Amino acid sequence: MENKSIDIVTQIGTGNLIEVIDKTPSYIELSQTGNFNTTYFVNPNNYPTNAEINVRGSGNYIDITGSNSISDGMKININANDMTIFMRNY
């Protein structure tokens, strides 16, 4: 059996940062449109990642740790400025 991973990262704007550390990658799509957005996605778990995160606006901060059956297929869409989201999936 061959392990496959699909990672799609799109950034449009100035000063954006995306950091992904995934022990069990499967599918993750991250996009940031705007300026000075930060997204951290860390999955130290054995549960495969299957997520889509879209950020439109400026000054947003997203920090997601872990992946589990509840977050499987998760889609986060942010259309705002200066929002902060912390999500922990253990």
C-alpha positions in Angstrom: 0.0 0.0 0.0 1.4 3.4 -1.0 1.0 6.3 1.3 -0.1 9.5 -0.5 -0.3 13.1 0.7 -1.9 16.1 -1.0 -0.9 19.5 0.4 -2.2 22.7 -1.3 -1.0 26.0 0.1 -2.0 29.4 -1.5 -1.0 32.8 -0.2 -1.9 36.1 -1.8 -0.9 39.3 0.0 2.0 40.7 2.1 3.5 39.3 5.3 1.5 36.0 5.4 2.9 32.9 7.1 1.8 29.3 7.0 3.5 26.5 8.9 2.5 22.9 8.6 3.9 20.0 10.6 2.0 16.8 10.1 3.0 13.3 11.4 0.3 11.6 9.3 -0.5 13.7 6.3 -3.3 12.9 4.0 -5.0 16.0 2.6 -4.8 19.6 3.7 -5.7 22.7 1.8 -4.7 26.1 3.2 -5.3 29.5 1.6 -4.7 33.0 2.9 -5.9 36.1 1.0 -5.0 39.4 2.6 -2.1 40.7 4.6 -0.3 39.6 7.8 -2.3 36.4 8.3 -0.7 33.5 10.3 -1.8 29.9 10.2 -0.1 27.1 12.2 -1.2 23.5 11.7 0.5 20.9 13.7 -0.7 17.2 13.7 1.4 15.0 16.1 -1.4 12.4 16.1 -1.6 9.1 14.1 -5.0 10.1 12.7 -4.6 11.4 9.1 -5.3 15.0 8.3 -8.3 15.8 6.1 -8.9 19.6 6.4 -9.5 22.8 4.4 -8.8 26.2 5.9 -9.6 29.4 4.0 -8.7 32.9 5.4 -9.8 36.1 3.7 -8.9 39.3 5.5 -6.0 40.8 7.3 -4.3 40.2 10.7 -5.9 36.8 11.3 -4.2 34.2 13.5 -5.2 30.5 13.3 -3.5 27.8 15.5 -4.7 24.2 15.0 -3.1 21.2 16.7 -4.1 17.6 16.1 -6.5 15.7 14.0 -9.2 13.2 15.0 -12.5 11.7 13.8 -14.3 14.9 14.8 -12.1 17.1 12.7 -12.0 14.7 9.7 -13.3 16.6 6.7 -13.2 19.9 8.6 -13.6 23.1 6.6 -12.9 26.5 8.2 -13.8 29.7 6.3 -12.9 33.0 7.8 -14.0 36.3 6.1 -12.9 38.9 8.6 -10.0 40.9 10.0 -8.1 40.5 13.2 -9.6 37.2 14.3 -7.9 34.6 16.4 -8.8 30.8 16.5 -7.2 28.2 18.7 -8.3 24.6 18.0 -7.1 21.5 19.8 -8.0 18.0 18.5 -6.6 15.2 20.7 
